[in-house]
Amino acid sequence: MGALVTEANWNQLAADWRIFVEHGRLFLAQTPTGRIVASTATLPYPHATLPGLQGTGGSGFAWISMVLVAGEYRRRGLATALLRQAMDELATARLLPALDATPEGRAVYRRLGFEDSWGFHRLIRRERQHSSATAAPHAPCTIRPIGDADWETLLAYDASAFGAERGAVLAGLRGRLPAAELMAERESAMVGFMLGREGRLAQHVGPVIAENEAVACALLGRALGALDGPVFVDLADAKTRVRHFLDACGFDAVRPFTRMLYGTSSRFDDAARTFAVVGPEFG
């Protein structure tokens, strides 16, 4: 599977695939010799906590991602076949399919019944900037590393913002990019947090969940001041103040994504607190 990622020039490592193996489902196409030439992955989030799924007939949602096909096997219907197999399984489980689409994939998914919900851009900082560039606007909160004692509170805070409990995914990020494992608190209450992970092409910072843009900038500024080398952030398009801050930190846009849901456009997460996503593969 790593060969598919390398050929597509994507960022995932073995630790990312492991999350799907342990907590989701992989759909694969193989040659008679065992070579994997196409993939699709699903990751269930069965216990929704926000009302965005009401009326969909389901009890939760599931992410679809890692839709990859080796170059010489494209245009043979492998991706569509694996995608339909994944969607049939999710329908049986009464889980609403969701995904993050590139502009090229968006047209394909719309024909399958997915609708646009909201957008974000992948941004990249190719090298570390001067420390003054990452000075965030003042936020009335304290930024500190996440400790073991914070984890239960963090998961509850995240679930109320994301729309479902995703402790397994977040646990798969712990320890992978310590400089980005930060929380914001005010008067002993959590008002934001962020995590990150290493990658094949760049370090990836996300999710960033925060009470407001000042807190989000404070979290990002602290992490970016400590990270060397390329960094990805998948930032919600609506967060213009944070985008201006990241522009000043040396970030450039790589590509847009559209978050899409099957048969509905109603988002299930908290738009106010969702600044950066974990990544298109995880939601």
Secondary structure, 3 states (H helix, E strand, C coil): CHHHHHHHCCCCCHHHHHHHHHHCEEEEEECCCCCEEEEEEEEEECCECCHHHCCCCCCEEEEEEEEEECHHHCCCCHHHHHHHHHHHHHHHCCEEEEEEECHHHHHHHHHCCEEEEEEEEEEEECCCCCHHHHCCCCCCCEEEECCHHHHHHHHHHHHHHHCECCHHHHHCCCCCCHHHCEEEEECCEEEEEEEEECCCCCEEEEEEEECCHHHHHHHHHHHHCCCCCCEEEEEECCCHHHHHHHHHCCEEEEEEEEEEEECECCCCCCCCCEEECCCCCCC
